[in-house]
């Protein structure tokens, strides 16, 4: 049985910054050559806004020692693709470690970012993915454009928030 899950805004002072930066660097570091784990931590702290764009969220479960364990992350950022800067804002860095996948954590993180964008008065949000189109389509996202970005075939997707 999965322990109760909470999704919280990540603070730039959070003890979870290091693990979230490590996840995102390991998963997408190839898209930002020259970036290090240390520079990723600095960038992540800059994205930890108090509301709206930018915001970083972390999914947490309580551990047996009375602490909390991060089990996923997602962000709302203004720019996630240098070749499409006219598109904004972006759902970015949706990540759940393999041992926590298949429990709806990514879907809950996506919904939290959508709610943040909608509460900020944004009409839509974009994302890009090389391989998770089916997940996002199930959540109401639509294909916007296919392109090769930094050597990887990806789909840019859009979620209209004002139609709900």
RAJO-V645298 format. One record per pair of residues at least 24 apart in sequence whose C-alpha atoms are under 10 Angstrom apart, sorted by sequence separation. I is the first residue (numbers start at 1). J is the second residue. D is the distance in Angstrom with one decimal. If there is no record, write none. Layout:
i=I j=J d=D
i=I j=J d=D
//
This chain:
i=17 j=41 d=6.6
i=18 j=42 d=9.8
i=20 j=44 d=8.3
i=21 j=45 d=9.3
i=52 j=76 d=7.5
i=53 j=77 d=5.5
i=54 j=78 d=6.7
i=71 j=95 d=8.6
i=72 j=96 d=4.2
i=73 j=97 d=9.5
i=90 j=114 d=9.9
i=129 j=153 d=8.5
i=130 j=154 d=4.1
i=131 j=155 d=8.3
i=133 j=157 d=8.2
i=17 j=42 d=9.2
i=51 j=76 d=9.7
i=52 j=77 d=8.8
i=53 j=78 d=6.3
i=54 j=79 d=9.6
i=71 j=96 d=6.0
i=72 j=97 d=6.6
i=128 j=153 d=9.9
i=129 j=154 d=5.2
i=130 j=155 d=6.2
i=18 j=44 d=9.2
i=52 j=78 d=9.9
i=53 j=79 d=9.9
i=70 j=96 d=9.1
i=71 j=97 d=6.5
i=72 j=98 d=9.9
i=91 j=117 d=9.1
i=110 j=136 d=8.7
i=128 j=154 d=6.3
i=129 j=155 d=5.5
i=130 j=156 d=8.9
i=17 j=44 d=7.2
i=18 j=45 d=9.8
i=48 j=75 d=8.8
i=49 j=76 d=9.6
i=70 j=97 d=9.3
i=71 j=98 d=9.5
i=90 j=117 d=9.4
i=127 j=154 d=9.9
i=128 j=155 d=5.4
i=129 j=156 d=6.7
i=17 j=45 d=7.3
i=47 j=75 d=8.0
i=48 j=76 d=9.5
i=49 j=77 d=9.8
i=71 j=99 d=8.9
i=72 j=100 d=8.2
i=89 j=117 d=8.2
i=107 j=135 d=8.0
i=111 j=139 d=8.3
i=127 j=155 d=8.2
i=128 j=156 d=4.3
i=129 j=157 d=8.0
i=12 j=41 d=9.5
i=47 j=76 d=8.3
i=48 j=77 d=9.7
i=71 j=100 d=6.5
i=72 j=101 d=9.2
i=106 j=135 d=9.0
i=107 j=136 d=8.4
i=110 j=139 d=8.4
i=127 j=156 d=5.6
i=128 j=157 d=6.0
i=12 j=42 d=9.1
i=47 j=77 d=7.2
i=71 j=101 d=9.0
i=106 j=136 d=9.9
i=126 j=156 d=6.8
i=127 j=157 d=5.3
i=128 j=158 d=8.9
i=14 j=45 d=9.0
i=17 j=48 d=9.5
i=44 j=75 d=9.5
i=47 j=78 d=9.6
i=107 j=138 d=9.4
i=126 j=157 d=5.5
i=127 j=158 d=6.6
i=12 j=44 d=7.7
i=13 j=45 d=7.8
i=73 j=105 d=9.0
i=74 j=106 d=8.1
i=107 j=139 d=7.4
i=125 j=157 d=8.4
i=126 j=158 d=4.5
i=127 j=159 d=8.6
i=11 j=44 d=9.7
i=12 j=45 d=4.6
i=72 j=105 d=6.9
i=73 j=106 d=7.9
i=89 j=122 d=8.3
i=94 j=127 d=9.8
i=125 j=158 d=5.7
i=126 j=159 d=6.4
i=10 j=44 d=9.5
i=11 j=45 d=7.5
i=12 j=46 d=7.2
i=14 j=48 d=9.6
i=71 j=105 d=7.9
i=72 j=106 d=7.1
i=74 j=108 d=9.7
i=75 j=109 d=8.7
i=76 j=110 d=9.6
i=88 j=122 d=9.5
i=89 j=123 d=9.7
i=90 j=124 d=9.0
i=91 j=125 d=6.5
i=92 j=126 d=8.6
i=93 j=127 d=9.3
i=124 j=158 d=6.8
i=125 j=159 d=5.3
i=126 j=160 d=8.9
i=10 j=45 d=8.8
i=11 j=46 d=9.7
i=12 j=47 d=8.0
i=13 j=48 d=9.0
i=53 j=88 d=9.8
i=54 j=89 d=8.8
i=56 j=91 d=9.9
i=71 j=106 d=9.6
i=74 j=109 d=6.0
i=75 j=110 d=8.7
i=89 j=124 d=7.6
i=90 j=125 d=5.4
i=91 j=126 d=6.0
i=92 j=127 d=6.3
i=93 j=128 d=9.8
i=94 j=129 d=9.9
i=124 j=159 d=5.4
i=125 j=160 d=6.6
i=11 j=47 d=9.1
i=12 j=48 d=5.4
i=20 j=56 d=9.7
i=53 j=89 d=7.5
i=54 j=90 d=9.4
i=55 j=91 d=9.9
i=56 j=92 d=9.1
i=57 j=93 d=9.9
i=58 j=94 d=9.7
i=59 j=95 d=9.9
i=72 j=108 d=9.8
i=73 j=109 d=6.8
i=74 j=110 d=6.9
i=76 j=112 d=9.7
i=77 j=113 d=9.9
i=88 j=124 d=8.2
i=89 j=125 d=5.3
i=90 j=126 d=4.6
i=91 j=127 d=5.2
i=92 j=128 d=7.9
i=93 j=129 d=10.0
i=123 j=159 d=8.7
i=124 j=160 d=4.3
i=125 j=161 d=7.4
i=10 j=47 d=9.1
i=11 j=48 d=5.5
i=12 j=49 d=7.9
i=20 j=57 d=9.8
i=52 j=89 d=9.9
i=53 j=90 d=9.1
i=56 j=93 d=9.0
i=57 j=94 d=9.5
i=58 j=95 d=9.6
i=59 j=96 d=8.8
i=72 j=109 d=7.7
i=73 j=110 d=9.2
i=74 j=111 d=9.9
i=75 j=112 d=9.4
i=76 j=113 d=6.1
i=87 j=124 d=9.7
i=88 j=125 d=6.6
i=89 j=126 d=6.2
i=90 j=127 d=5.3
i=91 j=128 d=8.3
i=92 j=129 d=9.4
i=123 j=160 d=6.0
i=124 j=161 d=5.0
i=10 j=48 d=6.0
i=11 j=49 d=7.4
i=12 j=50 d=9.6
i=20 j=58 d=8.1
i=58 j=96 d=9.8
i=74 j=112 d=8.6
i=75 j=113 d=6.7
i=76 j=114 d=8.5
i=87 j=125 d=8.4
i=88 j=126 d=6.6
i=89 j=127 d=8.6
i=90 j=128 d=8.4
i=122 j=160 d=8.9
i=123 j=161 d=5.1
i=124 j=162 d=7.0
i=9 j=48 d=7.7
i=10 j=49 d=8.3
i=11 j=50 d=7.9
i=17 j=56 d=10.0
i=74 j=113 d=7.2
i=75 j=114 d=10.0
i=87 j=126 d=7.1
i=88 j=127 d=9.3
i=122 j=161 d=7.0
i=123 j=162 d=5.0
i=124 j=163 d=9.2
i=9 j=49 d=8.5
i=10 j=50 d=8.9
i=76 j=116 d=8.0
i=77 j=117 d=9.9
i=87 j=127 d=9.5
i=121 j=161 d=8.8
i=122 j=162 d=7.6
i=123 j=163 d=8.3
i=9 j=50 d=8.0
i=17 j=58 d=9.6
i=75 j=116 d=9.9
i=76 j=117 d=7.5
i=121 j=162 d=8.4
i=9 j=51 d=8.6
i=16 j=58 d=8.4
i=118 j=160 d=9.4
i=119 j=161 d=9.7
i=118 j=161 d=6.0
i=11 j=55 d=9.0
i=12 j=56 d=9.3
i=16 j=60 d=9.9
i=117 j=161 d=7.9
i=118 j=162 d=7.4
i=10 j=55 d=7.6
i=11 j=56 d=8.0
i=60 j=105 d=9.7
i=114 j=159 d=8.4
i=9 j=55 d=7.1
i=10 j=56 d=5.4
i=11 j=57 d=8.9
i=59 j=105 d=7.3
i=80 j=126 d=9.0
i=81 j=127 d=9.0
i=114 j=160 d=9.4
i=115 j=161 d=8.6
i=118 j=164 d=9.6
i=9 j=56 d=5.9
i=10 j=57 d=5.2
i=11 j=58 d=9.8
i=59 j=106 d=8.9
i=78 j=125 d=9.6
i=79 j=126 d=9.7
i=80 j=127 d=7.9
i=81 j=128 d=8.2
i=114 j=161 d=7.4
i=8 j=56 d=8.6
i=9 j=57 d=4.5
i=10 j=58 d=6.1
i=77 j=125 d=9.6
i=78 j=126 d=9.7
i=80 j=128 d=8.4
i=8 j=57 d=5.5
i=9 j=58 d=6.4
i=10 j=59 d=9.5
i=23 j=72 d=9.0
i=24 j=73 d=8.9
i=59 j=108 d=8.6
i=76 j=125 d=8.7
i=77 j=126 d=9.8
i=7 j=57 d=6.5
i=8 j=58 d=5.5
i=9 j=59 d=9.0
i=20 j=70 d=8.1
i=23 j=73 d=8.9
i=24 j=74 d=9.8
i=31 j=81 d=9.8
i=59 j=109 d=7.2
i=76 j=126 d=9.6
i=7 j=58 d=5.6
i=8 j=59 d=6.5
i=19 j=70 d=8.0
i=20 j=71 d=9.4
i=58 j=109 d=7.8
i=76 j=127 d=9.7
i=6 j=58 d=8.2
i=7 j=59 d=4.4
i=8 j=60 d=7.6
i=16 j=68 d=9.6
i=19 j=71 d=9.9
i=20 j=72 d=8.0
i=21 j=73 d=9.9
i=57 j=109 d=7.3
i=6 j=59 d=5.6
i=7 j=60 d=6.2
i=16 j=69 d=8.7
i=19 j=72 d=9.9
i=20 j=73 d=6.9
i=57 j=110 d=9.6
i=5 j=59 d=6.6
i=6 j=60 d=5.2
i=7 j=61 d=9.0
i=16 j=70 d=7.1
i=20 j=74 d=9.4
i=5 j=60 d=5.7
i=6 j=61 d=6.5
i=57 j=112 d=8.0
i=4 j=60 d=8.5
i=5 j=61 d=5.1
i=6 j=62 d=8.9
i=57 j=113 d=7.7
i=3 j=60 d=9.5
i=4 j=61 d=6.1
i=5 j=62 d=8.0
i=56 j=113 d=8.4
i=3 j=61 d=6.2
i=4 j=62 d=7.5
i=55 j=113 d=8.2
i=2 j=61 d=8.7
i=3 j=62 d=7.1
i=3 j=63 d=8.6
i=53 j=113 d=9.9
i=52 j=113 d=9.1
i=55 j=116 d=8.3
i=6 j=68 d=9.8
i=54 j=116 d=9.9
i=55 j=117 d=9.5
i=7 j=70 d=9.5
i=10 j=73 d=9.1
i=52 j=115 d=9.7
i=53 j=116 d=8.5
i=54 j=117 d=9.7
i=5 j=69 d=9.9
i=6 j=70 d=9.5
i=7 j=71 d=9.7
i=9 j=73 d=9.7
i=10 j=74 d=9.9
i=52 j=116 d=5.9
i=53 j=117 d=7.6
i=5 j=70 d=9.7
i=6 j=71 d=9.8
i=7 j=72 d=8.9
i=8 j=73 d=9.5
i=9 j=74 d=9.8
i=10 j=75 d=9.5
i=28 j=93 d=8.3
i=51 j=116 d=7.5
i=52 j=117 d=6.2
i=5 j=71 d=8.8
i=7 j=73 d=8.7
i=9 j=75 d=9.5
i=27 j=93 d=8.8
i=51 j=117 d=9.2
i=52 j=118 d=8.9
i=83 j=149 d=8.1
i=91 j=157 d=9.7
i=7 j=74 d=9.9
i=52 j=119 d=7.7
i=53 j=120 d=8.2
i=82 j=149 d=9.3
i=83 j=150 d=9.9
i=90 j=157 d=9.6
i=91 j=158 d=9.5
i=24 j=92 d=10.0
i=25 j=93 d=9.8
i=27 j=95 d=8.3
i=51 j=119 d=9.3
i=52 j=120 d=5.5
i=81 j=149 d=8.4
i=90 j=158 d=9.0
i=91 j=159 d=9.5
i=24 j=93 d=6.5
i=51 j=120 d=8.0
i=52 j=121 d=9.0
i=53 j=122 d=9.8
i=87 j=156 d=9.9
i=90 j=159 d=9.9
i=23 j=93 d=9.2
i=24 j=94 d=8.6
i=52 j=122 d=9.1
i=24 j=95 d=7.4
i=87 j=158 d=9.7
i=21 j=93 d=10.0
i=23 j=95 d=7.5
i=84 j=156 d=9.6
i=20 j=93 d=9.5
i=23 j=96 d=8.7
i=23 j=97 d=8.0
i=20 j=95 d=8.9
i=81 j=156 d=9.6
i=20 j=96 d=10.0
i=2 j=100 d=9.2
i=7 j=105 d=9.3
i=6 j=105 d=9.7
i=5 j=105 d=8.2
i=2 j=103 d=7.9
i=7 j=108 d=8.1
i=8 j=109 d=9.6
i=6 j=108 d=9.6
i=7 j=109 d=7.1
i=5 j=108 d=9.5
i=6 j=109 d=9.8
i=9 j=112 d=9.7
i=8 j=112 d=9.2
i=9 j=113 d=10.0
i=7 j=112 d=7.7
i=31 j=149 d=8.5
i=32 j=150 d=9.0
i=31 j=150 d=6.4
i=30 j=150 d=8.7
i=31 j=151 d=8.8
i=30 j=151 d=9.9
i=31 j=152 d=9.0
//
